[in-house]
Amino acid sequence: MARRLTPWRWVVLGLAALYFLVPLVASVIFTVDAPGQGVTFDAYTKILSTGGFVSSLLLSLELAVATIAVVLLLMVPAVVALRLGAPRLRPVVEVVCSLPLVVPPIAFVAGIVTVLKWGPEHLSRTPLFETFVVIQNQDFPLVLVLAYVVMALPFVYRALDAGLRAIDVRTLVEAARSCGASWPQALLQAVLPNLRGALLNASFLTLALVLGEFTVSHLLGYAPFAVWIYNVGGEQAQMSVAVSVLSLLVTWALLLALAGAGGRTRSASSRG
C-alpha cells in the first residue's frame, strides 16, 4: 500500500510546490522585467535609497523584539505554572489564548481606538494621562506592542504547550528544588534550557506576525514595514513587489535557520 501511495504523495507535493512557487516566480519576473529595457534589477537596487525603508524596517524589528520579550515573559511562567499547579484550567486558558483568532482585526482596532479616546477624556487630570501619551509615541508606539502581544498569544501558547508536553516539567522542577534551587532558579536553569526549541518557534512566529501585520498598524496611523510596502506600492509597484519578495526570502531563511538550530539542539540533547 505504501508503494501505491508514493506516486500520489509526489503529485500532492508537486501541486503544493506549484501553488507556492508560481506566484513567487511571477513576482520576481515582474520586478526584473522592464518594458523596452529587458531584464533590470533597478527595483532591487533602489530599495535602500528609498525614503522610509530603513526607518520602517528598524521600527518593525524593534516592535518585534519588544513583542517577543513581553509575550515570553508573560506566557512562559504562566504556562509552566498551569502545567504544575492547575492542569484542569488548561482548556480555559487555551480558549482564552485562542480568542484573538476569532476576533476580526477591524473590531480589535475599534476597541483600541475607543480606549485611546476614552482615556484622555476621563483621565486628563490623573498621572495615567501621561501613560496614554507615551504609548502612542510615533517613534516607538507601545500600543502596537500591546496589540501584537494579544495577537501573538495563540501561536506562542501552542508552541510553548507543545514544548512542555515533550518534557517532564514536574520532575525537572522537583529535582532542581531538591538541590536547593529557588522557583525562579528552577525555571531559568532547569526548565528553560529544555524549552529552547519551543522558545525559538514562539519567537519566530511572533517575528513573522509583527513583520507582516498591516491592518492594526495602518488603522492606528503608524507606518511600520508592512505599511511602508503598501504606501510604496501606490507609487512604485515594481519596488513594492521587490520588497515583498525579499521579505519573503528573509522569512524563509529565518525558518531554515530555526529548523537547523532546533535540529542541532535535539541532536545535542540526544547525545547528552
LINBEL-V787695 format. One record per residue. N is the residue number from 1. PSI is psi in whole degrees, -180 to 180 (none if undefined). BURIAL is b if it has 16 or more other C-alpha atoms within 10 Angstrom, else e. D_LAST is the distance of its C-alpha to the last C-alpha in Angstrom with 2 decimals. Layout:
<<N & PSI & BURIAL & D_LAST> <N & PSI & BURIAL & D_LAST>>
//
This chain:
<<1 & -36 & e & 38.21> <2 & -39 & e & 35.06> <3 & -36 & e & 37.16> <4 & -30 & e & 39.95> <5 & -19 & e & 37.75> <6 & -48 & e & 36.20> <7 & -38 & e & 39.33> <8 & -34 & e & 39.49> <9 & -44 & e & 35.92> <10 & -34 & e & 36.92> <11 & -45 & e & 40.07> <12 & -44 & e & 38.29> <13 & -39 & e & 35.81> <14 & -42 & e & 38.82> <15 & -40 & e & 40.76> <16 & -40 & e & 37.90> <17 & -42 & e & 37.53> <18 & -39 & e & 41.29> <19 & -37 & e & 41.29> <20 & -36 & e & 38.90> <21 & -35 & e & 39.88> <22 & -49 & e & 43.67> <23 & -36 & e & 44.12> <24 & -45 & b & 41.78> <25 & -41 & e & 43.70> <26 & -37 & e & 46.97> <27 & -42 & b & 45.96> <28 & -43 & b & 45.09> <29 & -40 & e & 48.41> <30 & -34 & b & 50.25> <31 & -26 & b & 48.85> <32 & -8 & b & 49.74> <33 & 110 & b & 53.04> <34 & 123 & e & 56.00> <35 & 127 & e & 59.42> <36 & -8 & e & 61.63> <37 & -15 & e & 58.93> <38 & -143 & e & 56.48> <39 & 127 & e & 52.80> <40 & 148 & e & 52.00> <41 & 27 & e & 48.96> <42 & -33 & e & 51.00> <43 & -31 & b & 49.34> <44 & -37 & b & 45.99> <45 & -23 & e & 47.42> <46 & -3 & e & 49.38> <47 & -50 & b & 46.49> <48 & -30 & e & 45.59> <49 & -4 & e & 49.27> <50 & 136 & e & 50.03> <51 & 133 & e & 50.72> <52 & -11 & b & 48.18> <53 & -54 & b & 45.24> <54 & -45 & e & 43.26> <55 & -41 & e & 44.23> <56 & -39 & b & 43.42> <57 & -44 & b & 40.04> <58 & -40 & e & 39.14> <59 & -44 & b & 40.40> <60 & -40 & b & 38.25> <61 & -40 & b & 35.11> <62 & -43 & b & 36.00> <63 & -38 & b & 36.64> <64 & -44 & b & 33.32> <65 & -45 & b & 31.38> <66 & -41 & b & 33.44> <67 & -44 & b & 33.05> <68 & -45 & b & 29.26> <69 & -46 & e & 29.15> <70 & -45 & e & 31.69> <71 & -34 & b & 30.39> <72 & -41 & b & 26.79> <73 & -30 & e & 28.19> <74 & -43 & e & 30.35> <75 & -36 & e & 28.15> <76 & -54 & b & 24.70> <77 & -36 & e & 26.20> <78 & -44 & e & 28.65> <79 & -39 & b & 26.26> <80 & -45 & b & 23.96> <81 & -37 & e & 27.16> <82 & -41 & e & 28.47> <83 & -38 & b & 25.47> <84 & -44 & e & 25.65> <85 & -28 & e & 29.39> <86 & 64 & e & 31.42> <87 & -22 & e & 29.89> <88 & -21 & e & 33.49> <89 & -1 & e & 34.23> <90 & -45 & e & 31.65> <91 & -36 & e & 34.38> <92 & -47 & e & 36.63> <93 & -38 & e & 34.10> <94 & -41 & e & 33.21> <95 & -43 & e & 36.94> <96 & -43 & e & 37.53> <97 & -19 & b & 34.73> <98 & -8 & b & 36.13> <99 & -38 & e & 39.67> <100 & -20 & b & 39.41> <101 & -25 & e & 39.11> <102 & -9 & e & 42.48> <103 & 121 & e & 44.38> <104 & 142 & e & 46.15> <105 & -34 & b & 45.51> <106 & -45 & e & 49.28> <107 & -37 & e & 49.47> <108 & -45 & b & 46.48> <109 & -39 & b & 48.22> <110 & -40 & e & 51.49> <111 & -41 & e & 49.98> <112 & -44 & b & 48.53> <113 & -40 & e & 51.90> <114 & -44 & e & 53.72> <115 & -42 & e & 51.65> <116 & -31 & b & 52.03> <117 & -36 & e & 55.81> <118 & -38 & e & 56.14> <119 & -58 & e & 54.38> <120 & -31 & b & 56.75> <121 & -35 & e & 59.78> <122 & -13 & e & 59.06> <123 & 24 & e & 56.97> <124 & -24 & e & 58.95> <125 & 17 & e & 60.05> <126 & 163 & e & 56.66> <127 & -21 & e & 53.67> <128 & -18 & e & 51.74> <129 & -41 & e & 53.97> <130 & -31 & e & 52.15> <131 & -43 & e & 48.86> <132 & -31 & b & 50.26> <133 & -42 & e & 51.40> <134 & -43 & e & 48.08> <135 & -13 & b & 45.96> <136 & 17 & b & 48.38> <137 & 128 & e & 48.19> <138 & -31 & e & 48.51> <139 & -38 & e & 46.29> <140 & 89 & b & 43.30> <141 & 102 & b & 44.14> <142 & -23 & b & 42.01> <143 & -32 & b & 43.63> <144 & -37 & b & 41.69> <145 & -46 & b & 38.40> <146 & -41 & b & 39.38> <147 & -42 & b & 40.45> <148 & -34 & b & 37.28> <149 & -44 & b & 35.16> <150 & -43 & b & 37.17> <151 & -27 & b & 36.90> <152 & -10 & b & 33.11> <153 & -46 & b & 32.58> <154 & -42 & b & 32.37> <155 & -41 & b & 29.70> <156 & -41 & b & 27.57> <157 & -44 & b & 27.87> <158 & -43 & b & 26.88> <159 & -46 & b & 23.77> <160 & -39 & b & 22.63> <161 & -40 & b & 23.67> <162 & -39 & e & 21.67> <163 & -39 & b & 18.50> <164 & -31 & b & 19.27> <165 & -25 & e & 20.00> <166 & -9 & e & 16.53> <167 & 162 & e & 15.05> <168 & 90 & e & 16.58> <169 & -42 & b & 18.19> <170 & -43 & e & 20.37> <171 & -41 & e & 17.79> <172 & -44 & b & 15.83> <173 & -43 & b & 19.24> <174 & -38 & e & 20.57> <175 & -42 & e & 17.72> <176 & -40 & b & 18.26> <177 & -37 & e & 21.98> <178 & -22 & e & 21.96> <179 & 5 & e & 20.47> <180 & 7 & e & 23.45> <181 & 145 & b & 22.28> <182 & 174 & e & 24.99> <183 & -45 & e & 24.84> <184 & -40 & e & 24.42> <185 & -40 & e & 21.65> <186 & -39 & b & 19.84> <187 & -44 & b & 20.31> <188 & -38 & e & 19.33> <189 & -20 & e & 16.35> <190 & -40 & b & 14.88> <191 & -50 & b & 16.17> <192 & -41 & e & 16.60> <193 & -27 & e & 13.07> <194 & -1 & b & 12.31> <195 & 20 & b & 15.62> <196 & -45 & b & 15.29> <197 & -44 & b & 16.21> <198 & -39 & b & 19.04> <199 & -40 & b & 20.29> <200 & -43 & b & 20.47> <201 & -46 & b & 22.32> <202 & -41 & b & 24.67> <203 & -43 & b & 25.35> <204 & -43 & b & 26.16> <205 & -39 & b & 28.44> <206 & -41 & b & 30.20> <207 & -46 & b & 30.68> <208 & -38 & b & 32.17> <209 & -46 & b & 34.38> <210 & -43 & b & 35.76> <211 & -31 & b & 36.43> <212 & -4 & b & 38.27> <213 & 133 & b & 40.09> <214 & -46 & b & 43.85> <215 & -52 & e & 45.97> <216 & -49 & b & 45.23> <217 & -39 & b & 45.34> <218 & -45 & b & 48.45> <219 & -26 & e & 50.39> <220 & -7 & b & 49.60> <221 & 22 & e & 50.97> <222 & 163 & b & 47.93> <223 & 68 & b & 46.97> <224 & -166 & b & 43.24> <225 & -45 & b & 42.06> <226 & -38 & b & 42.86> <227 & -37 & b & 46.33> <228 & -41 & b & 46.95> <229 & -42 & b & 46.25> <230 & -43 & b & 48.75> <231 & -40 & e & 51.34> <232 & -34 & b & 51.04> <233 & -27 & e & 51.36> <234 & -20 & e & 54.85> <235 & -41 & e & 55.98> <236 & 90 & e & 53.81> <237 & -43 & b & 52.46> <238 & -43 & b & 50.88> <239 & -38 & b & 48.95> <240 & -44 & b & 47.76> <241 & -37 & b & 46.39> <242 & -43 & b & 44.85> <243 & -39 & b & 43.00> <244 & -42 & b & 41.82> <245 & -44 & b & 40.53> <246 & -42 & e & 38.68> <247 & -36 & b & 37.13> <248 & -42 & e & 36.02> <249 & -39 & e & 34.45> <250 & -40 & e & 32.64> <251 & -44 & b & 31.35> <252 & -41 & e & 30.09> <253 & -41 & e & 28.42> <254 & -38 & e & 26.64> <255 & -44 & b & 25.58> <256 & -40 & e & 24.18> <257 & -40 & e & 22.37> <258 & -43 & b & 20.94> <259 & -40 & e & 19.87> <260 & -41 & e & 18.24> <261 & -41 & e & 16.39> <262 & -38 & b & 15.27> <263 & -41 & e & 14.19> <264 & -36 & e & 12.12> <265 & -43 & e & 10.50> <266 & -39 & e & 9.79> <267 & -38 & e & 8.55> <268 & -38 & e & 6.12> <269 & -38 & e & 5.01> <270 & -36 & e & 5.40> <271 & -36 & e & 3.80> <272 & none & e & 0.00>>
//
